[in-house]
Amino acid sequence: MKSRKNLLLQAPRSLLAMLLAATLVGGCGGNEIEATPLAMTLSRIGGLGSGQLGASEITAYDSQSKRLFVVNGANGSLDVVDLADPTNPAVIQTVTTATFGGGVFNSVAVYDGLVAVAVEAAPKTSAGKVAFYDGNNLSLLHAVSVGSQPDMLTFSPDGRFVITANEGEPNSYGAADSIDPEGSISVITVNRGSTPTVATADFKAFIGQESSLRSQGVRIYGPGANAAHDLEPEYVAVTEDSTTAYVTLQENNAVAIVDLATAKVTAIKPLGFKDHNVAGMGLDASDEDGGTNTNSGTPAVKIMTYPVKGMYQPDAIASYTVAGQSYFITANEGEARSDWPGYDDETRVRAHCSAGLDPSVFPDAANLILDSNLGRLRITSNPNGGSTGKNASGQCTELWSFGARSFTIWNKDMVRVFDSGDQIEQRTSALATAKFNASHDKDTLDGRSAAKGPEPEGVAIGKIGDKTFAFVGLERIGGVMVYDVTNPTAPVFVTYFNNRATAGTALTGDRGPEGVLFVPAAKSPNGKPLLIVGNETSGTTAILQLNLTY
């Protein structure tokens, strides 16, 4: 029998690649070296869900018990799923918030069999909790108090900490019963085997610095709110060495940096703005751009540059390391303050700029403001701390749109090193599964063009061999885009998967991806890398398999 070495030397290239992949993945003595794929496709191998709005949002997987934990926003509960066979997942138990006096679960994370769940109180302005469960028997181990509205939580890579983003949204502005809690970040030392301890990273030290923060580009603009009340943590990423958390402040268009050892906010980094007037950074700004210089156009695909500044306003953030340096990927969803009574900063260009656009700033101002151009675009009426972006005559001098319709890579100082520009809109402009810029609840051409387009919301990082991939969920048009981000300054598009469909007037398939979770092959129940997507609008959890070519 020939030796493996001689077989490899004499094998055809395709067979050589297969044998090499098997050798590297299989390994021996526990020293496995994962092969690096040349190509990737995604396929849906399983799923579950009631189809009820919100029935699947955030997911976490425990490789020890082969269980998937799914935040069910429709029921305010946590579904426990047997994922031993990922082609046939089944809900085996449901955990409710009754133990905590009601409220809802917002987020879930798992580390070595320990399940952490973020519990939003009822009412949401009260202090929330983080509950810890045994992943095998689902017994409640501990529950600790955290800040108001813990919206997302994650374990540090070493499992020592759980970090929560306590958003602290108000219930209203200006009403007799208005409450605007402080935003904060809770740093929980897990203390396996004993009681967890909680430290709070808050923004009290920034009270009185509002003018300085605004001048740097941090949006602090809630009516009557100081920095501690106005800054709203959204999502957490932790550096590979488990020392530092980076927390998105979505409405504020900024990121807070938190030292985990001291539970202190060490810096607030403004993200700046995306110039949509630069080639490759354009957008489709109207749902009536089928006409020319008109207020009565029809829907059309028209991605082009405009003199508009996009506020990144990321939702999800993920961290990875290249050559010892930390990088962060953000999904630039965008967010207005329009969800509660008393204040709404979302408007449209033509309504906000009723006196027109300043012709010294906007070439062809008279035409640009029409609905077939920029008139329908949703922008903020309050770009930063009371500024209206208008001149003395009331003409608009600046236009600030929500989100950047992209994903962005930043270095540890939150300096941009890459932005996907208009690639997401370009790559979704001719889909077989949906009309361009359709929403997650309607299949209408251009339906989201005047708002936030495809609306990237979730992002997960997966390392396979020597390559690092970013998986970006698109909330409105749906599906997941995959990029090779091994070189953070020059990511490469890999593939896009979207299985939404239309049957007559009914929408089917997975829609409204909220949470995106990567499961490496070494921890996967079937030995293949998986991507698990919680789809809020369709209420479905999709189990996607990464099919790799070597």
Helices and strands as residue ranges (DSSP letters): H 4-10, H 13-26, E 39-49, E 59-62, E 67-72, E 77-82, E 90-95, G 98-100, E 104-111, E 114-120, E 127-134, E 140-148, E 150-155, E 161-166, E 184-189, E 197-202, G 204-206, H 210-216, H 227-230, E 233-238, E 244-249, E 254-259, E 264-270, E 273-275, E 309-311, E 317-322, E 325-331, E 346-348, H 349-352, H 365-368, I 371-375, E 378-380, E 400-402, E 407-411, E 416-419, H 423-427, E 456-464, E 467-474, E 480-484, E 492-497, E 501-503, E 506-508, E 513-519, G 521-523, E 530-535, E 540-549
